[in-house]
Amino acid sequence: MAIVSLVGEHETFSADQIETALEDAIADELAVIVDLTETEFLDSAAVTVLLRARDAAQRRGLRFALVIDDSTGWPVRQLLEVTGLVSVFPIAQSRDDAIAGAA
């Protein structure tokens, strides 16, 4: 299992780094948990990376989940809710819940 924590703001500049971390985990056949509890902002490039990683994990039969709680930045929560992505991504309320779901 790989836990990728995104801290702060993530946009086009950091999207490549996120993509590399997620691709490496999926290539290693690991379940992927993306912890967004300390994420303040995601732009469309970062969200696209998350969607592609989710799709790649699904194709390989690997679990992929986001961790979102009350400490996740309001812009991130709002983006996922308004766009309907809360129904697209598996979402856990805590890292422990995500880990339990990946087991």
URLIN-V185875 format. One line per field, one symbol per residue. phi: phi as a letter, one per 40 degrees, with the letter a starting at -180 (. if undefined). burial: # if it has 16 or more other C-alpha atoms within 10 Angstrom, else .. A space follows every 50 residues. Layout:
phi->???
burial->???
This chain:
phi->.bbbcbbgbbaddcdcccdcccccccccgbcbbbcbcbccabcccccccc cccdccccccgbcbabbbbcccdddcccdccccgccccccbbcacccccc ccc
burial->######...#....#..##..##.##..##############..###.## ..##.##....########..##..##.##........####.##..##. .#.
